[in-house]
């Protein structure tokens, strides 16, 4: 089984990764501000499911497949980039104040969950990060390698879920301020849209690991 040092090492790296702004964080923050804490947490459940699926797929060799079949990686990353651009345009051009609590109730819980899941799954870099990170903490002499990868993946998921939950709660709490300020709403709209657009470009230009 994995060592305590390996668990701590993965947890520290996972924390450093999750506090860095990325597509998942930006989506969760924008959704929490626009629809409130519950919507943010439901969206987070979708993101966490995406992480779990990537851990399972990485264990099964998806990362190797991305590396050996570049065309597959390109298809997934282009789809992810287009999806992020779609979210960015929707935020910037939305007719209603996107960051006003209680004014975007048209998204059902199922749709919130699916959108969170989609945001996570359409980022193939996650699989490559798992492929580069988790094996560094695996010791073949300590038992099943796939099991160790799954355990370490769960450590990363736990850290990511807790930190992102913090972002969700903070964003939901800030929604009241944004609701009272048209300027804050406009600035937040453009900041979120620009960041998501930037992540879309970065994802579109990313390359599979060699």
MIDOSE-1310 file (N, C-alpha, C; in nm, 2 decimals, decimal comma, always signed):
residues 210
xxxx	+0,09/-0,12/+0,00/+0,00/+0,00/+0,00/+0,09/+0,12/+0,00; +0,03/+0,24/-0,03/+0,11/+0,36/-0,05/+0,16/+0,40/+0,09; +0,27/+0,48/+0,09/+0,33/+0,52/+0,22/+0,26/+0,66/+0,26; +0,28/+0,69/+0,38/+0,23/+0,82/+0,43/+0,30/+0,93/+0,36
xxxx	+0,43/+0,92/+0,33/+0,50/+1,02/+0,27/+0,45/+1,05/+0,13; +0,40/+0,94/+0,06/+0,35/+0,95/-0,08/+0,21/+1,03/-0,07; +0,13/+0,99/+0,03/+0,00/+1,06/+0,04/+0,02/+1,21/+0,07; +0,12/+1,24/+0,16/+0,14/+1,38/+0,19/+0,20/+1,46/+0,06
xxxx	+0,29/+1,39/-0,01/+0,34/+1,45/-0,13/+0,24/+1,48/-0,23; +0,15/+1,39/-0,26/+0,04/+1,41/-0,36/-0,05/+1,52/-0,31; -0,08/+1,52/-0,18/-0,17/+1,62/-0,13/-0,12/+1,76/-0,14; +0,01/+1,77/-0,12/+0,08/+1,91/-0,13/+0,07/+1,95/-0,27
xxxx	+0,11/+1,87/-0,37/+0,11/+1,90/-0,51/-0,03/+1,93/-0,55; -0,13/+1,85/-0,51/-0,27/+1,87/-0,55/-0,32/+2,01/-0,50; -0,28/+2,04/-0,38/-0,32/+2,17/-0,32/-0,26/+2,29/-0,41; -0,13/+2,28/-0,44/-0,07/+2,38/-0,53/-0,14/+2,39/-0,66
xxxx	-0,19/+2,28/-0,72/-0,25/+2,28/-0,85/-0,39/+2,34/-0,84; -0,47/+2,31/-0,73/-0,61/+2,35/-0,72/-0,62/+2,50/-0,69; -0,52/+2,56/-0,62/-0,54/+2,70/-0,59/-0,50/+2,79/-0,70; -0,44/+2,73/-0,81/-0,41/+2,80/-0,93/-0,54/+2,81/-1,02
xxxx	-0,58/+2,93/-1,06/-0,70/+2,95/-1,14/-0,70/+2,86/-1,26; -0,81/+2,79/-1,29/-0,82/+2,70/-1,40/-0,97/+2,70/-1,45; -1,00/+2,63/-1,55/-1,14/+2,62/-1,60/-1,24/+2,57/-1,50; -1,20/+2,47/-1,42/-1,29/+2,42/-1,32/-1,32/+2,53/-1,22
xxxx	-1,22/+2,59/-1,17/-1,24/+2,69/-1,06/-1,33/+2,81/-1,12; -1,29/+2,85/-1,24/-1,37/+2,97/-1,29/-1,52/+2,93/-1,31; -1,54/+2,81/-1,36/-1,68/+2,77/-1,38/-1,75/+2,76/-1,25; -1,69/+2,70/-1,15/-1,76/+2,69/-1,02/-1,78/+2,82/-0,95
xxxx	-1,69/+2,91/-0,96/-1,71/+3,04/-0,91/-1,82/+3,12/-0,97; -1,82/+3,12/-1,11/-1,92/+3,19/-1,18/-2,06/+3,13/-1,15; -2,07/+3,00/-1,15/-2,20/+2,94/-1,12/-2,24/+2,96/-0,98; -2,15/+2,96/-0,88/-2,19/+2,99/-0,75/-2,24/+3,13/-0,73
xxxx	-2,18/+3,23/-0,79/-2,22/+3,36/-0,78/-2,36/+3,39/-0,85; -2,38/+3,32/-0,96/-2,50/+3,35/-1,04/-2,62/+3,27/-0,98; -2,60/+3,15/-0,93/-2,71/+3,07/-0,88/-2,71/+3,03/-0,73; -2,60/+3,07/-0,67/-2,59/+3,04/-0,53/-2,51/+2,92/-0,49
xxxx	-2,50/+2,89/-0,36/-2,41/+2,79/-0,30/-2,45/+2,65/-0,35; -2,58/+2,62/-0,34/-2,63/+2,49/-0,38/-2,59/+2,45/-0,53; -2,61/+2,55/-0,62/-2,58/+2,53/-0,76/-2,43/+2,50/-0,77; -2,35/+2,58/-0,70/-2,20/+2,56/-0,70/-2,16/+2,42/-0,65
xxxx	-2,22/+2,38/-0,55/-2,19/+2,25/-0,49/-2,23/+2,13/-0,59; -2,34/+2,15/-0,65/-2,39/+2,05/-0,75/-2,29/+2,04/-0,87; -2,25/+2,16/-0,91/-2,16/+2,17/-1,02/-2,02/+2,10/-0,98; -1,98/+2,13/-0,85/-1,86/+2,07/-0,80/-1,87/+1,92/-0,80
xxxx	-1,99/+1,86/-0,77/-2,01/+1,72/-0,77/-1,98/+1,66/-0,91; -2,02/+1,74/-1,02/-1,99/+1,70/-1,15/-1,84/+1,70/-1,18; -1,78/+1,80/-1,13/-1,63/+1,81/-1,15/-1,56/+1,70/-1,08; -1,60/+1,67/-0,96/-1,54/+1,56/-0,89/-1,56/+1,43/-0,96
xxxx	-1,68/+1,41/-1,01/-1,70/+1,28/-1,09/-1,61/+1,28/-1,21; -1,58/+1,39/-1,27/-1,49/+1,39/-1,38/-1,35/+1,35/-1,34; -1,31/+1,40/-1,22/-1,18/+1,37/-1,17/-1,17/+1,21/-1,15; -1,28/+1,16/-1,09/-1,28/+1,02/-1,06/-1,27/+0,93/-1,19
xxxx	-1,34/+0,98/-1,29/-1,34/+0,90/-1,42/-1,20/+0,91/-1,48; -1,14/+1,02/-1,47/-1,00/+1,03/-1,52/-0,90/+0,95/-1,45; -0,92/+0,94/-1,32/-0,83/+0,85/-1,24/-0,85/+0,70/-1,29; -0,97/+0,66/-1,30/-1,00/+0,53/-1,35/-0,94/+0,51/-1,49
xxxx	-0,97/+0,61/-1,58/-0,92/+0,59/-1,71/-0,76/+0,60/-1,72; -0,70/+0,68/-1,63/-0,56/+0,68/-1,63/-0,50/+0,55/-1,59; -0,56/+0,49/-1,48/-0,52/+0,36/-1,44/-0,53/+0,26/-1,55; -0,63/+0,27/-1,63/-0,66/+0,18/-1,74/-0,57/+0,21/-1,86
xxxx	-0,50/+0,32/-1,86/-0,40/+0,35/-1,97/-0,45/+0,45/-2,06; -0,55/+0,54/-2,03/-0,59/+0,64/-2,12/-0,48/+0,74/-2,15; -0,40/+0,77/-2,05/-0,29/+0,87/-2,07/-0,19/+0,82/-2,18; -0,16/+0,68/-2,17/-0,07/+0,62/-2,27/-0,14/+0,63/-2,41
xxxx	-0,27/+0,61/-2,41/-0,34/+0,62/-2,54/-0,33/+0,76/-2,60; -0,35/+0,86/-2,52/-0,34/+1,00/-2,56/-0,20/+1,03/-2,62; -0,10/+0,97/-2,56/+0,04/+0,99/-2,60/+0,07/+0,92/-2,73; +0,02/+0,80/-2,75/+0,05/+0,72/-2,86/-0,04/+0,75/-2,98
xxxx	-0,16/+0,81/-2,96/-0,25/+0,84/-3,06/-0,28/+0,99/-3,05; -0,19/+1,07/-3,10/-0,21/+1,22/-3,09/-0,34/+1,27/-3,15; -0,40/+1,20/-3,25/-0,52/+1,25/-3,31/-0,63/+1,25/-3,21; -0,64/+1,15/-3,12/-0,74/+1,14/-3,02/-0,73/+1,26/-2,92
xxxx	-0,61/+1,28/-2,88/-0,58/+1,40/-2,79/-0,63/+1,53/-2,85; -0,60/+1,54/-2,98/-0,64/+1,67/-3,05/-0,79/+1,68/-3,06; -0,86/+1,57/-3,08/-1,01/+1,58/-3,09/-1,06/+1,62/-2,95; -1,01/+1,56/-2,85/-1,07/+1,60/-2,71/-1,03/+1,74/-2,67
xxxx	-0,91/+1,78/-2,70/-0,87/+1,91/-2,66/-0,94/+2,02/-2,74; -0,96/+2,00/-2,87/-1,04/+2,10/-2,95/-1,18/+2,11/-2,90; -1,24/+1,99/-2,87/-1,38/+2,00/-2,81/-1,38/+2,07/-2,68; -1,28/+2,05/-2,60/-1,27/+2,12/-2,47/-1,25/+2,27/-2,49
xxxx	-1,17/+2,31/-2,58/-1,14/+2,45/-2,61/-1,27/+2,52/-2,65; -1,34/+2,45/-2,75/-1,46/+2,51/-2,80/-1,57/+2,52/-2,69; -1,57/+2,43/-2,60/-1,67/+2,43/-2,49/-1,64/+2,55/-2,39; -1,51/+2,57/-2,36/-1,47/+2,68/-2,28/-1,50/+2,81/-2,34
xxxx	-1,48/+2,82/-2,47/-1,51/+2,94/-2,54/-1,66/+2,97/-2,54; -1,74/+2,86/-2,55/-1,89/+2,87/-2,54/-1,93/+2,93/-2,41; -1,87/+2,88/-2,30/-1,90/+2,93/-2,16/-1,85/+3,07/-2,15; -1,74/+3,11/-2,21/-1,68/+3,24/-2,19/-1,78/+3,34/-2,26
xxxx	-1,82/+3,31/-2,39/-1,91/+3,40/-2,46/-2,04/+3,41/-2,39; -2,09/+3,30/-2,33/-2,22/+3,31/-2,26/-2,21/+3,40/-2,14; -2,10/+3,40/-2,07/-2,08/+3,49/-1,96/-2,07/+3,63/-2,00; -1,99/+3,66/-2,10/-1,97/+3,80/-2,14/-2,10/+3,86/-2,21
xxxx	-2,17/+3,78/-2,29/-2,28/+3,84/-2,37/-2,42/+3,81/-2,31; -2,42/+3,74/-2,19/-2,55/+3,71/-2,13/-2,64/+3,83/-2,12; -2,76/+3,82/-2,15/-2,86/+3,93/-2,15/-2,88/+3,97/-2,01; -2,89/+3,88/-1,91/-2,92/+3,91/-1,77/-2,79/+3,92/-1,70
xxxx	-2,78/+3,99/-1,59/-2,66/+4,00/-1,51/-2,62/+3,86/-1,46; -2,52/+3,81/-1,52/-2,47/+3,67/-1,49/-2,44/+3,65/-1,34; -2,38/+3,75/-1,28/-2,34/+3,74/-1,15/-2,43/+3,79/-1,04; -2,56/+3,79/-1,07/-2,66/+3,83/-0,97/-2,73/+3,71/-0,92
xxxx	-2,72/+3,69/-0,79/-2,78/+3,57/-0,73/-2,93/+3,57/-0,75; -2,99/+3,45/-0,78/-3,13/+3,43/-0,80/-3,18/+3,47/-0,93; -3,10/+3,51/-1,03/-3,15/+3,55/-1,16/-3,11/+3,45/-1,27; -3,06/+3,33/-1,24/-3,02/+3,24/-1,34/-3,06/+3,10/-1,29
xxxx	-3,19/+3,09/-1,26/-3,25/+2,97/-1,21/-3,29/+2,87/-1,31; -3,26/+2,90/-1,44/-3,31/+2,81/-1,55/-3,23/+2,68/-1,56; -3,11/+2,68/-1,50/-3,03/+2,56/-1,50/-3,07/+2,46/-1,39; -3,12/+2,35/-1,43/-3,17/+2,25/-1,34/-3,05/+2,18/-1,27
xxxx	-3,07/+2,11/-1,16/-2,97/+2,04/-1,09/-2,89/+1,94/-1,18; -2,97/+1,87/-1,27/-2,91/+1,78/-1,36/-2,82/+1,85/-1,46; -2,86/+1,96/-1,51/-2,78/+2,04/-1,60/-2,66/+2,09/-1,54; -2,67/+2,14/-1,41/-2,55/+2,19/-1,34/-2,45/+2,08/-1,32
xxxx	-2,50/+1,96/-1,29/-2,41/+1,85/-1,27/-2,34/+1,81/-1,40; -2,41/+1,80/-1,50/-2,36/+1,77/-1,63/-2,26/+1,87/-1,68; -2,29/+2,00/-1,66/-2,20/+2,10/-1,71/-2,07/+2,10/-1,63; -2,07/+2,07/-1,50/-1,95/+2,05/-1,42/-1,87/+1,94/-1,47
xxxx	-1,94/+1,82/-1,49/-1,87/+1,70/-1,54/-1,81/+1,73/-1,68; -1,88/+1,80/-1,77/-1,83/+1,82/-1,90/-1,71/+1,92/-1,90; -1,71/+2,02/-1,81/-1,60/+2,11/-1,80/-1,47/+2,04/-1,76; -1,49/+1,94/-1,67/-1,38/+1,86/-1,63/-1,33/+1,76/-1,73
xxxx	-1,42/+1,69/-1,79/-1,39/+1,58/-1,89/-1,32/+1,64/-2,02; -1,36/+1,76/-2,06/-1,31/+1,81/-2,18/-1,18/+1,88/-2,16; -1,10/+1,84/-2,06/-0,97/+1,88/-2,04/-0,87/+1,76/-2,03; -0,82/+1,71/-2,15/-0,74/+1,59/-2,15/-0,61/+1,61/-2,07
xxxx	-0,57/+1,74/-2,04/-0,45/+1,76/-1,97/-0,45/+1,70/-1,83; -0,58/+1,68/-1,78/-0,59/+1,62/-1,64/-0,54/+1,48/-1,65; -0,57/+1,40/-1,75/-0,52/+1,27/-1,76/-0,37/+1,26/-1,77; -0,31/+1,36/-1,84/-0,17/+1,36/-1,86/-0,10/+1,41/-1,73
xxxx	-0,17/+1,50/-1,65/-0,11/+1,53/-1,52/-0,11/+1,41/-1,43; -0,22/+1,34/-1,43/-0,22/+1,22/-1,35/-0,11/+1,12/-1,39; -0,10/+1,11/-1,52/+0,01/+1,01/-1,57/+0,15/+1,05/-1,53; +0,17/+1,19/-1,52/+0,30/+1,23/-1,48/+0,32/+1,24/-1,33
xxxx	+0,21/+1,27/-1,26/+0,22/+1,29/-1,11/+0,22/+1,16/-1,03; +0,11/+1,09/-1,05/+0,08/+0,97/-0,96/+0,19/+0,86/-0,96; +0,24/+0,83/-1,08/+0,34/+0,72/-1,08/+0,47/+0,75/-1,01; +0,50/+0,88/-0,99/+0,62/+0,92/-0,91/+0,61/+0,88/-0,77
xxxx	+0,49/+0,85/-0,72/+0,47/+0,82/-0,58/+0,43/+0,67/-0,56; +0,44/+0,59/-0,67/+0,40/+0,45/-0,66/+0,53/+0,37/-0,64; +0,52/+0,27/-0,55/+0,63/+0,18/-0,53/+0,58/+0,04/-0,56; +0,63/-0,02/-0,67/+0,59/-0,16/-0,72/+0,61/-0,26/-0,61
xxxx	+0,70/-0,24/-0,52/+0,73/-0,34/-0,42/+0,63/-0,34/-0,30; +0,54/-0,24/-0,31/+0,44/-0,22/-0,20/+0,30/-0,27/-0,24; +0,29/-0,35/-0,34/+0,16/-0,41/-0,38/+0,11/-0,36/-0,51; -0,01/-0,38/-0,54/-0,07/-0,35/-0,67/-0,05/-0,21/-0,71
xxxx	+0,01/-0,19/-0,83/+0,03/-0,06/-0,88/-0,10/+0,01/-0,92; -0,19/-0,05/-0,99/-0,32/+0,01/-1,01/-0,39/+0,06/-0,89; -0,39/-0,02/-0,78/-0,45/+0,01/-0,66/-0,39/+0,13/-0,60; -0,26/+0,14/-0,60/-0,18/+0,25/-0,55/-0,22/+0,38/-0,62
xxxx	-0,23/+0,37/-0,76/-0,27/+0,49/-0,84/-0,41/+0,54/-0,80; -0,50/+0,44/-0,78/-0,64/+0,48/-0,74/-0,64/+0,55/-0,61; -0,56/+0,50/-0,51/-0,56/+0,56/-0,38/-0,50/+0,70/-0,38; -0,39/+0,71/-0,46/-0,33/+0,85/-0,47/-0,42/+0,94/-0,55
xxxx	-0,49/+0,89/-0,64/-0,59/+0,97/-0,72/-0,70/+1,02/-0,62; -0,74/+0,93/-0,53/-0,85/+0,97/-0,44/-0,80/+1,08/-0,34; -0,67/+1,08/-0,31/-0,61/+1,18/-0,23/-0,62/+1,32/-0,30; -0,58/+1,32/-0,43/-0,59/+1,44/-0,51/-0,73/+1,49/-0,52
xxxx	-0,82/+1,40/-0,54/-0,96/+1,44/-0,56/-1,02/+1,50/-0,43; -0,98/+1,44/-0,32/-1,02/+1,49/-0,19/-0,97/+1,63/-0,17; -0,85/+1,66/-0,19/-0,79/+1,79/-0,18/-0,86/+1,89/-0,27; -0,87/+1,85/-0,40/-0,94/+1,94/-0,50/-1,08/+1,97/-0,46
xxxx	-1,15/+1,87/-0,41/-1,29/+1,89/-0,37/-1,31/+1,98/-0,25; -1,22/+1,97/-0,15/-1,23/+2,06/-0,04/-1,19/+2,20/-0,07; -1,09/+2,22/-0,15/-1,05/+2,36/-0,18/-1,15/+2,42/-0,27; -1,20/+2,35/-0,37/-1,30/+2,40/-0,46/-1,43/+2,43/-0,39
xxxx	-1,46/+2,35/-0,29/-1,58/+2,38/-0,20/-1,56/+2,51/-0,13; -1,44/+2,54/-0,09/-1,41/+2,67/-0,03/-1,43/+2,78/-0,13; -1,39/+2,77/-0,25/-1,41/+2,87/-0,35/-1,56/+2,89/-0,38; -1,64/+2,78/-0,38/-1,78/+2,79/-0,40/-1,85/+2,87/-0,29
xxxx	-1,81/+2,84/-0,16/-1,87/+2,91/-0,05/-1,84/+3,05/-0,05; -1,71/+3,08/-0,08/-1,67/+3,22/-0,09/-1,74/+3,30/-0,20; -1,75/+3,24/-0,31/-1,82/+3,30/-0,43/-1,96/+3,33/-0,40; -2,03/+3,23/-0,34/-2,17/+3,24/-0,30/-2,19/+3,36/-0,20
xxxx	-2,10/+3,37/-0,11/-2,10/+3,47/-0,01/-2,08/+3,61/-0,07; -2,00/+3,62/-0,18/-1,97/+3,74/-0,24/-2,08/+3,79/-0,34; -2,18/+3,70/-0,37/-2,28/+3,73/-0,46/-2,36/+3,85/-0,42; -2,38/+3,87/-0,29/-2,46/+3,99/-0,24/-2,39/+4,12/-0,28
xxxx	-2,26/+4,13/-0,27/-2,19/+4,25/-0,31/-2,21/+4,27/-0,46; -2,19/+4,17/-0,54/-2,20/+4,18/-0,69/-2,35/+4,22/-0,73; -2,44/+4,17/-0,65/-2,58/+4,20/-0,68/-2,61/+4,34/-0,67; -2,54/+4,41/-0,58/-2,57/+4,55/-0,55/-2,49/+4,65/-0,64
xxxx	-2,40/+4,59/-0,72/-2,31/+4,68/-0,80/-2,31/+4,64/-0,94; -2,36/+4,73/-1,03/-2,35/+4,70/-1,17/-2,21/+4,70/-1,22; -2,13/+4,78/-1,17/-1,99/+4,79/-1,21/-1,92/+4,66/-1,18; -1,94/+4,61/-1,05/-1,88/+4,48/-1,01/-1,93/+4,37/-1,10
xxxx	-2,05/+4,37/-1,13/-2,11/+4,26/-1,22/-2,04/+4,27/-1,35; -2,03/+4,39/-1,41/-1,97/+4,40/-1,54/-1,82/+4,36/-1,54; -1,75/+4,40/-1,44/-1,61/+4,37/-1,43/-1,59/+4,22/-1,41; -1,67/+4,16/-1,32/-1,66/+4,02/-1,30/-1,70/+3,94/-1,42
xxxx	-1,80/+3,98/-1,50/-1,84/+3,92/-1,62/-1,72/+3,91/-1,72; -1,65/+4,02/-1,74/-1,54/+4,03/-1,83/-1,42/+3,95/-1,78; -1,39/+3,96/-1,65/-1,28/+3,89/-1,60/-1,30/+3,74/-1,62; -1,41/+3,69/-1,58/-1,44/+3,54/-1,59/-1,44/+3,50/-1,74
xxxx	-1,50/+3,58/-1,82/-1,51/+3,54/-1,96/-1,37/+3,54/-2,03; -1,29/+3,64/-1,99/-1,15/+3,65/-2,04/-1,07/+3,54/-2,00; -1,08/+3,50/-1,87/-1,00/+3,39/-1,82/-1,04/+3,26/-1,88; -1,17/+3,23/-1,89/-1,21/+3,11/-1,96/-1,17/+3,11/-2,10
xxxx	-1,17/+3,22/-2,17/-1,12/+3,22/-2,31/-0,98/+3,20/-2,31; -0,90/+3,25/-2,22/-0,76/+3,22/-2,21/-0,73/+3,08/-2,19; -0,80/+3,02/-2,10/-0,78/+2,87/-2,08/-0,82/+2,79/-2,20; -0,92/+2,84/-2,28/-0,96/+2,77/-2,40/-0,84/+2,77/-2,50
xxxx	-0,78/+2,89/-2,51/-0,66/+2,90/-2,61/-0,55/+2,81/-2,56; -0,52/+2,82/-2,43/-0,41/+2,74/-2,38/-0,44/+2,59/-2,40; -0,56/+2,54/-2,37/-0,59/+2,41/-2,39/-0,58/+2,37/-2,54; -0,63/+2,46/-2,63/-0,62/+2,43/-2,77/-0,48/+2,42/-2,82
xxxx	-0,38/+2,49/-2,76/-0,24/+2,48/-2,80/-0,16/+2,38/-2,73; -0,22/+2,31/-2,63/-0,15/+2,21/-2,56/-0,11/+2,09/-2,64; -0,01/+2,02/-2,60/+0,04/+1,91/-2,67/+0,04/+1,78/-2,58; +0,02/+1,66/-2,64/+0,03/+1,54/-2,56/+0,17/+1,52/-2,51
xx	+0,18/+1,45/-2,39/+0,31/+1,42/-2,34/+0,38/+1,32/-2,44; +0,51/+1,34/-2,45/+0,59/+1,25/-2,54/+0,65/+1,14/-2,46
